[in-house]
Amino acid sequence: MNTDLNKLTRREALLNALKGTVATAVATPILVQAAPEAPAQAEAAFVPENDYPFFGYEPDSLS
């Protein structure tokens, strides 16, 4: 019996690593496209009262 069949050669290790890299590069865009997108959150409404002293708004309590 030949026991060399169970040994992993450097060439086989490099080929397996290359195959894994290529498989990952091919599968990643497919998985990203299949993933559900997070819903876009609505932007908060602009309220000038919240931006005092900017935009020329002066609260009633200061007048």
C-alpha positions, 0 to 999 in steps of 0.5 A, a space after each residue: 500500500 502507498 501511504 503517500 496518498 494521504 499526504 497533502 503536498 504544497 501544490 495541492 494546498 496552494 490549489 485548494 487555497 486558490 479555489 477557496 479564494 475564487 469561490 469566495 470572490 464569486 459567492 460574495 456579490 451573490 450573497 450581498 445582493 440576496 440580503 434584504 436591505 435595511 429600510 431607509 430612515 426618514 430624515 427628521 423634520 427641520 424645526 427652527 426652534 431646535 436650532 436657536 440661536 441659528 437662523 434668526 429664530 428668537 424664542 418668545 421667552 427672550 423677547 
